[in-house]
């Protein structure tokens, strides 16, 4: 009988935000796997560290953390072969994923390769937009509002069109795109309503007004939240 694979979301950064179900699956595993840069530590592993049993076997899936080379198909092919062999040997495996496995999560690429041949459970995690809204004290949407999640690398015209149609907006993966996004929100008249956060729930979390952000120092793990009414819970949308 083969083993069982579980992909768990470890949340946005605070180890206390991992779900009880994810911790139970992790503590019952024979092998824990996680994405990692080609050199250095895995963020997913660092988040989950307090919950990883001592002596548990680990497998780092090392890959280039560069947008132009991601997802790294060959890396995921090799990882799927390694994990598949362990599953066929009857081992129960947990794969860690930052945030939520199916919300821009790396685990989806392993799921695609393994689901047809092996039983898989996906344990959702707290995603960064929800964690950022809580940290900022800024509800995302209410009533019949429409929420739109936008990756910052999209072209300006695409961003503009989608922002104009939404009530609440989350712009993710800011990094080097901050100056362009700030200029676009200023042009649209929404810069004063926007809120910026980086490294949400981590020890180095920072919340700033857009005007206070240094465009040269914006990390990948940063986000802009915007509601066109300023606050989602203000009157203005139909019940």
RAURUR-V418462 format. One line per field, one symbol per residue. ss: DSSP state (h for helix, s for strand, l for the rest). phi: phi as a letter, one per 30 degrees, with the letter a starting at -180 (. if undefined). psi: psi as a letter, one per 20 degrees, with the letter a starting at -180 (. if undefined). Layout:
# RAURUR-V418462
ss = ???
phi = ???
psi = ???
This chain:
# RAURUR-V418462
ss = llllssssslslllhhhllhhhhhhhhlllssssssslllllhhhhhhhhhlllllssssssslllhhhlllhhhhhhhhhhhhhhhhllllssssslslllllllhhhhhhhhlllllssssllllhhhhhhhhhllllllllllsssssllllhhhhhhhhhhllsssssllhhhhhhhhhhhhhlllhhhssssslllllllssslhhhllhhhllllssssssllllllllllll
phi = .ddbcbccdcidldedcddedddddddcdcacbadadebjdddeddddedcdddiddbbdcdadcbedcbddeddddddddddedddddjccbccdbdicecchdddeddeedcddcbdbcccdbdddddddddddibedabhcdccbcbdedededddedddddcccbccchdhdceedddddddddicddcdbcbbheiddcebcbdedcddedbddddbaccbbddjbddddlcdd
psi = prappppppjaihohijpqhgggghgijqhppqqqqrhpaqpgghhgigiipqpipqqopnpqplphijpqnghghggghggggghghjjqppppqpqcphjnkqhhhhhghhihiiqppppoqrpqhgghggghiknqgrrckqpppppphiqqghgggghghirgppporlfcijggggggghghikjhhiqppqqlpirhkpppqqhiipohikprgmrqppppiigphiqqiqq.
